[in-house]
Amino acid sequence: MPLKEGSSDKTREGNIEKEIDAGKDPKQAAAIAYDVQREAKKHRAPRLPWGGK
């Protein structure tokens, strides 16, 4: 089951729950979810200070 890619804490918590439901150890599930969140933050477009595109 694929995890949601996102940088919000709510998305991370949902991914942790999915991994635990899939039978993973809670510590391992948290590590996977934090990694997915970290990767999503890397690929996010930078914010411009003047709000332009």
Backbone as CSV, one residue per row, in Angstrom:
resi,resn,N_x,N_y,N_z,CA_x,CA_y,CA_z,C_x,C_y,C_z
1,MET,0.852,-1.172,0.000,0.000,0.000,0.000,0.895,1.232,0.000
2,PRO,0.686,2.099,-0.968,1.566,3.269,-1.076,1.293,4.297,0.013
3,LEU,2.343,4.955,0.410,2.231,6.004,1.420,1.994,7.338,0.733
4,LYS,1.351,8.239,1.446,1.138,9.578,0.919,2.436,10.362,1.010
5,GLU,2.733,11.114,-0.029,3.909,11.971,-0.007,3.463,13.366,0.387
6,GLY,3.990,13.865,1.461,3.646,15.193,1.927,4.551,15.601,3.060
7,SER,4.583,16.896,3.304,5.492,17.396,4.334,4.769,17.784,5.624
8,SER,3.475,17.552,5.697,2.741,17.934,6.900,2.823,16.841,7.966
9,ASP,2.638,17.257,9.208,2.670,16.299,10.314,1.480,15.348,10.247
10,LYS,0.353,15.844,9.771,-0.851,15.015,9.668,-0.626,13.867,8.669
11,THR,0.022,14.165,7.558,0.334,13.141,6.567,1.290,12.112,7.157
12,ARG,2.299,12.588,7.889,3.260,11.674,8.520,2.567,10.741,9.503
13,GLU,1.677,11.282,10.320,0.965,10.458,11.294,0.100,9.402,10.607
14,GLY,-0.538,9.784,9.503,-1.334,8.818,8.745,-0.481,7.707,8.169
15,ASN,0.710,8.069,7.694,1.628,7.064,7.160,2.113,6.117,8.249
16,ILE,2.340,6.641,9.443,2.749,5.784,10.564,1.645,4.774,10.870
17,GLU,0.413,5.240,10.907,-0.716,4.340,11.184,-0.832,3.261,10.112
18,LYS,-0.653,3.636,8.838,-0.727,2.657,7.752,0.341,1.581,7.908
19,GLU,1.550,2.000,8.249,2.643,1.043,8.386,2.426,0.115,9.582
20,ILE,1.913,0.645,10.680,1.632,-0.196,11.850,0.530,-1.194,11.521
21,ASP,-0.500,-0.730,10.804,-1.582,-1.632,10.401,-1.082,-2.724,9.459
22,ALA,-0.020,-2.427,8.719,0.559,-3.403,7.803,1.444,-4.416,8.540
23,GLY,1.643,-4.205,9.857,2.372,-5.181,10.656,3.801,-4.808,10.987
24,LYS,4.192,-3.586,10.702,5.565,-3.166,11.007,5.669,-2.729,12.467
25,ASP,6.890,-2.825,12.981,7.196,-2.352,14.323,6.944,-0.837,14.370
26,PRO,6.348,-0.310,15.439,6.066,1.129,15.503,7.286,2.019,15.300
27,LYS,8.452,1.611,15.808,9.662,2.422,15.608,10.070,2.427,14.139
28,GLN,9.957,1.285,13.488,10.289,1.200,12.072,9.287,1.987,11.247
29,ALA,8.003,1.915,11.615,6.965,2.658,10.909,7.215,4.158,10.999
30,ALA,7.624,4.620,12.175,7.913,6.044,12.353,9.121,6.452,11.517
31,ALA,10.134,5.618,11.470,11.331,5.936,10.682,10.990,6.045,9.198
32,ILE,10.168,5.147,8.707,9.768,5.181,7.300,8.964,6.445,7.015
33,ALA,8.029,6.778,7.892,7.187,7.952,7.686,7.999,9.243,7.737
34,TYR,8.961,9.328,8.654,9.819,10.511,8.718,10.668,10.636,7.448
35,ASP,11.126,9.511,6.912,11.917,9.535,5.693,11.077,10.027,4.514
36,VAL,9.844,9.560,4.412,8.955,10.009,3.339,8.705,11.514,3.463
37,GLN,8.501,11.994,4.689,8.273,13.420,4.916,9.516,14.235,4.541
38,ARG,10.684,13.758,4.924,11.928,14.462,4.619,12.149,14.549,3.110
39,GLU,11.895,13.467,2.383,12.047,13.471,0.927,11.041,14.420,0.273
40,ALA,9.834,14.490,0.798,8.828,15.394,0.236,9.251,16.849,0.419
41,LYS,9.887,17.152,1.532,10.358,18.512,1.768,11.490,18.873,0.821
42,LYS,12.325,17.897,0.450,13.429,18.146,-0.472,12.921,18.535,-1.860
43,HIS,11.840,17.908,-2.290,11.343,18.092,-3.644,10.318,19.213,-3.761
44,ARG,10.097,19.920,-2.684,9.137,21.020,-2.686,9.769,22.238,-3.359
45,ALA,8.963,22.991,-4.103,9.467,24.190,-4.774,9.786,25.262,-3.728
46,PRO,10.887,25.985,-3.915,11.232,27.032,-2.945,10.247,28.199,-3.013
47,ARG,10.014,28.811,-1.874,9.125,29.969,-1.829,9.910,31.220,-2.180
48,LEU,9.327,32.041,-3.017,9.980,33.286,-3.404,9.568,34.385,-2.460
49,PRO,10.488,35.254,-2.058,10.185,36.267,-1.054,9.135,37.288,-1.502
50,TRP,8.977,37.495,-2.803,8.017,38.493,-3.286,6.704,37.840,-3.731
51,GLY,6.573,36.530,-3.589,5.339,35.826,-3.882,5.118,35.550,-5.361
52,GLY,6.130,35.792,-6.178,6.014,35.557,-7.620,6.265,34.122,-7.979
53,LYS,6.142,33.837,-9.267,6.349,32.459,-9.734,7.667,32.307,-10.430
